[in-house]
């Protein structure tokens, strides 16, 4: 059974930081492209950042320079460090594991940026 368990969401003031973690089980983690997506109320789900099995991250333009994505293939985890958070970063954040042709999602974790 595949599980992606997210943690680390919460409420933070603008300019603050949060770290999201995703722990994967039931997959050969090192062979999957891992990523974080987000969905704000009334909007479509969008990619935040993805990282290849080799550890090369790619970021959405909206988060470049503020977010850092990393993975630990030994621990089957992927982490998203979010700095300089803005109100527009408020959304439910989802962990994703993409193989070919499989695609798995976590349950989501809420991130709210508000004063």
C-alpha positions in Angstrom: 0.0 0.0 0.0 1.4 3.4 -1.1 1.3 6.2 1.5 2.5 9.8 1.3 2.2 11.4 4.7 2.7 15.2 4.8 3.5 17.3 7.9 4.6 20.8 8.8 1.7 23.0 7.7 0.2 25.7 9.8 -0.4 29.4 10.3 2.5 31.8 9.8 2.8 35.6 9.4 3.9 37.1 6.2 7.7 37.0 5.9 7.8 33.8 8.0 9.0 30.3 7.3 7.6 26.8 7.3 9.1 23.4 6.5 6.9 20.8 4.9 7.9 17.1 5.0 6.6 14.1 3.1 7.3 10.6 4.1 6.7 7.9 1.5 6.2 4.2 1.9 5.2 1.4 -0.5 7.2 2.7 -3.4 10.7 2.4 -4.6 11.3 6.0 -3.6 14.5 6.6 -5.4 12.9 5.9 -8.8 10.1 8.5 -8.4 10.0 12.1 -9.3 8.8 13.8 -6.1 7.0 17.1 -5.9 4.9 19.5 -4.0 1.7 21.0 -5.5 -0.8 23.5 -4.0 -4.4 24.4 -4.4 -5.9 27.6 -3.2 -9.7 28.0 -2.7 -11.4 28.4 -6.1 -8.2 27.8 -8.0 -6.7 24.8 -9.9 -4.0 22.7 -8.4 -0.6 24.0 -9.4 3.0 22.8 -9.2 5.2 24.3 -6.6 8.4 22.4 -7.1 9.5 18.9 -8.3 12.8 17.0 -7.8 14.2 14.2 -9.9 15.5 11.0 -8.6 18.9 12.4 -9.0 18.1 15.4 -6.8 17.7 18.2 -9.3 14.9 20.6 -8.3 12.7 22.7 -10.6 10.6 25.5 -9.2 7.6 27.5 -10.2 8.5 31.1 -11.0 6.3 32.3 -8.1 8.5 30.5 -5.5 12.0 30.7 -7.0 14.5 32.2 -4.5 12.1 31.6 -1.6 11.5 27.8 -1.5 14.0 25.0 -1.4 13.1 21.4 -2.2 15.3 18.5 -1.2 15.0 14.7 -1.0 16.6 12.0 1.1 16.5 8.7 -0.8 17.8 6.8 2.3 14.9 8.1 4.5 12.2 8.1 1.7 11.5 11.8 2.5 11.1 15.0 0.6 11.2 18.4 2.2 10.1 21.8 1.2 11.6 24.7 3.0 9.5 27.8 2.5 10.9 31.2 3.4 9.6 34.8 2.9 6.1 33.5 2.8 3.4 35.7 1.3 -0.4 35.7 1.7 -0.7 34.4 -1.8 1.2 31.2 -0.7 -1.9 30.3 1.3 -3.2 26.9 0.0 -3.4 23.2 0.7 -0.1 21.7 -0.2 0.1 18.2 -1.6 3.0 15.8 -1.9 3.2 13.9 -5.2 5.1 10.8 -6.3 5.3 10.3 -10.0 6.5 7.2 -11.7 5.6 6.0 -15.1 2.7 5.3 -15.3 1.9 5.5 -11.6 1.0 8.8 -9.8 0.3 9.1 -6.1 -0.9 11.9 -3.9 -0.8 12.7 -0.2 -3.8 13.9 1.7 -2.6 17.5 1.8 -1.6 20.0 4.5 -2.9 23.5 5.0 -0.5 26.4 4.9 -2.0 29.8 5.9 0.0 33.0 5.6 -1.8 35.8 7.4 -1.2 38.5 10.0 
